[in-house]
Amino acid sequence: LVNQLPEANLILLRHLFGVLHHIEQNSGVNQMNAFNLALCIAPNMLWLPSPTGPEEERRSTKKVALLVQFLIENSGEIFGGDIASLF
């Protein structure tokens, strides 16, 4: 799916997840592992198109957080092994 994104979107995601991956690589110092980063960033990345109840929003946020965590942990394989070279 990532390869089907428009180039500008792919570049943005590569940079975003490159930064998140870099932060996660220093989790021993900053306490921000992929799970913690995902909890912080997920609610700002994807959300339901229409207002729903709190239970549905909670489930949706959890799913997005799991996706973001997966993307952080696997960013090299998903966005290219040279993701660190973006910096």
C-alpha positions in Angstrom: 0.0 0.0 0.0 2.8 2.4 0.8 4.1 2.1 -2.8 0.7 3.1 -4.1 0.9 6.5 -2.3 1.6 9.7 -4.2 5.3 10.5 -4.1 4.8 13.6 -1.8 2.9 11.5 0.7 5.5 8.8 0.7 8.3 11.3 1.2 6.4 12.8 4.1 5.8 9.4 5.7 9.4 8.4 5.2 10.6 11.5 7.1 8.0 11.2 9.8 8.7 7.6 10.5 12.4 8.1 10.2 12.2 10.6 13.0 10.0 8.4 15.1 12.3 5.4 14.5 15.3 7.5 15.5 13.6 8.5 18.7 12.6 4.9 19.4 16.3 3.8 18.9 17.1 6.0 21.9 14.3 4.7 24.1 16.8 3.6 26.7 17.5 7.3 27.4 14.2 9.0 26.5 11.7 6.2 27.6 9.9 6.6 24.2 9.7 3.2 22.8 7.5 2.4 19.7 4.4 1.8 21.8 4.7 5.1 23.7 5.4 7.0 20.5 2.4 5.4 18.9 0.1 6.4 21.7 1.3 10.0 21.4 1.1 10.3 17.7 -1.7 8.0 16.6 -4.6 10.2 17.5 -3.2 12.9 15.3 -2.7 10.7 12.2 -6.0 9.0 11.5 -9.4 9.4 12.9 -13.0 8.3 12.2 -14.7 10.4 9.5 -17.8 11.2 11.6 -18.4 11.6 15.3 -19.0 8.4 17.1 -19.4 7.3 20.7 -16.4 7.1 23.1 -16.2 3.3 22.9 -15.9 3.4 19.1 -13.3 6.2 19.3 -11.3 4.2 21.8 -11.3 1.1 19.6 -10.3 3.1 16.6 -7.5 4.9 18.4 -6.2 1.6 19.6 -6.1 0.2 16.1 -4.4 3.2 14.7 -1.8 3.1 17.6 -1.0 -0.5 16.7 -0.6 0.4 13.1 1.7 3.3 14.0 3.7 1.1 16.4 4.1 -1.5 13.6 5.3 1.2 11.1 7.8 2.6 13.6 9.2 -0.8 14.4 9.4 -1.8 10.8 10.2 1.5 9.2 13.4 0.3 7.6 11.7 -2.5 5.8 8.7 -0.5 4.9 10.2 2.8 3.8 13.7 1.6 2.8 16.7 0.5 4.8 18.4 3.8 4.3 15.9 5.7 6.3 18.6 7.0 8.6 20.2 8.7 5.6 17.3 11.1 5.5 19.1 13.1 8.2 
